[in-house]
C-alpha cells in the first residue's frame, strides 16, 4: 500500500479528532454523574442521548450544561483535597502527619503554603 504525505497527515488528523472527542465524551459523562441538580431520570435521559447519537448528544450537553462544568469539577476537586487534609490532620504522630502531608505535596494535591500550614498544625 502506497501512502502519500497527505494520507498520513489526514489519518493523523482523524486520529487526533477521535481522541479529542473521546476525552470530551468522558468529561461529559463524569460531569453528568457528578452533578447533583439532575435527577436520576434526567441522568438516564442524557446518557441515552449520548449513547444513541454521541456527537450530537455531547454537543447538546455542552450547549445546555457546559457553562457549569468547570465549577462542578473545581468543587469536586476542593472536596477531595479537604478530605485528604482531614485524613492527614487526624491520624498518627506529628511525624506521621508531616510525612502524609509531604506525600500530598509530592502528589501535587497541595501546594507549599498548605504543606507549611499542615506541618505547623502537626508540630503545634
C-alpha positions as CSV (number, residue, x, y, z in Angstrom):
1,X,0.0,0.0,0.0
2,X,1.4,3.4,-1.0
3,X,0.7,6.3,1.4
4,X,1.3,9.8,0.4
5,X,2.2,12.6,2.8
6,X,-1.4,13.9,2.6
7,X,-2.8,10.5,3.5
8,X,-0.5,10.3,6.6
9,X,-1.5,13.9,7.5
10,X,-5.2,13.2,7.1
11,X,-5.0,10.0,9.1
12,X,-3.1,11.7,11.9
13,X,-5.8,14.5,12.0
14,X,-8.6,12.0,12.1
15,X,-7.0,10.1,15.0
16,X,-6.4,13.3,16.9
17,X,-10.0,14.4,16.4
18,X,-11.3,11.0,17.5
19,X,-9.1,11.1,20.7
20,X,-10.2,14.6,21.4
21,X,-13.8,13.6,21.1
22,X,-13.3,10.6,23.5
23,X,-11.8,12.9,26.1
24,X,-14.7,15.3,25.8
25,X,-17.2,12.4,26.0
26,X,-15.6,11.1,29.2
27,X,-15.6,14.5,30.7
28,X,-19.3,15.0,29.9
29,X,-20.2,11.6,31.4
30,X,-18.2,12.4,34.5
31,X,-19.8,15.8,34.8
32,X,-23.2,14.3,34.4
33,X,-22.8,11.8,37.2
34,X,-21.1,14.5,39.4
35,X,-24.0,16.9,39.0
36,X,-26.4,16.9,42.0
37,X,-29.0,19.1,40.3
38,X,-30.0,16.5,37.7
39,X,-32.4,13.7,38.8
40,X,-31.7,10.0,38.1
41,X,-34.2,10.1,35.3
42,X,-32.6,13.1,33.8
43,X,-29.2,11.5,34.0
44,X,-30.6,8.4,32.3
45,X,-32.0,10.5,29.6
46,X,-28.8,12.4,28.9
47,X,-26.9,9.1,28.9
48,X,-29.2,7.5,26.4
49,X,-29.0,10.6,24.2
50,X,-25.2,10.5,24.4
51,X,-25.1,6.7,23.6
52,X,-27.6,6.8,20.8
53,X,-26.2,9.9,19.0
54,X,-22.8,10.6,20.5
55,X,-21.7,13.6,18.6
56,X,-25.0,15.4,18.7
57,X,-25.7,14.4,22.3
58,X,-22.3,15.7,23.5
59,X,-22.8,18.9,21.6
60,X,-26.3,19.4,23.1
61,X,-25.0,18.7,26.6
62,X,-22.2,21.2,26.2
63,X,-24.6,23.9,24.9
64,X,-27.2,23.2,27.7
65,X,-25.0,22.5,30.7
66,X,-21.4,23.3,29.6
67,X,-21.2,26.6,31.5
68,X,-21.2,24.9,34.9
69,X,-18.9,22.0,34.1
70,X,-15.7,23.8,35.3
71,X,-17.4,24.9,38.6
72,X,-18.6,21.4,39.3
73,X,-15.2,19.9,38.6
74,X,-13.5,22.5,40.8
75,X,-16.0,21.9,43.6
76,X,-15.3,18.1,43.5
77,X,-11.6,18.7,43.5
78,X,-11.8,21.0,46.5
79,X,-13.9,18.5,48.4
80,X,-11.4,15.8,47.7
81,X,-8.5,18.0,48.8
82,X,-10.4,18.9,52.0
83,X,-11.0,15.2,52.7
84,X,-7.3,14.4,52.2
85,X,-6.4,17.3,54.6
86,X,-8.7,16.0,57.2
87,X,-7.2,12.5,56.9
88,X,-3.7,13.9,57.3
89,X,-4.6,16.0,60.3
90,X,-6.5,13.3,62.3
91,X,-4.2,10.3,62.4
92,X,-0.8,9.4,63.8
93,X,2.0,11.1,65.4
94,X,3.3,14.5,64.3
95,X,6.0,12.8,62.3
96,X,3.3,10.6,60.5
97,X,1.2,13.7,59.8
98,X,4.1,15.6,58.3
99,X,5.0,12.5,56.2
100,X,1.5,12.3,54.9
101,X,1.4,16.0,54.2
102,X,4.7,15.6,52.3
103,X,3.1,12.8,50.3
104,X,0.3,15.1,49.4
105,X,2.8,17.8,48.4
106,X,4.7,15.4,46.2
107,X,1.5,14.2,44.6
108,X,0.5,17.8,43.8
109,X,-2.7,17.7,45.8
110,X,-1.5,20.6,48.0
111,X,1.0,23.5,47.4
112,X,3.9,24.6,49.5
113,X,1.9,27.1,51.6
114,X,-0.7,24.4,52.5
115,X,2.2,22.0,53.4
116,X,3.7,24.6,55.7
117,X,0.3,25.1,57.4
118,X,-0.2,21.3,57.9
119,X,3.3,21.0,59.2
120,X,2.7,23.8,61.7
121,X,-0.5,22.2,62.8
122,X,1.2,18.9,63.3
123,X,4.0,20.5,65.3
124,X,1.8,22.9,67.3
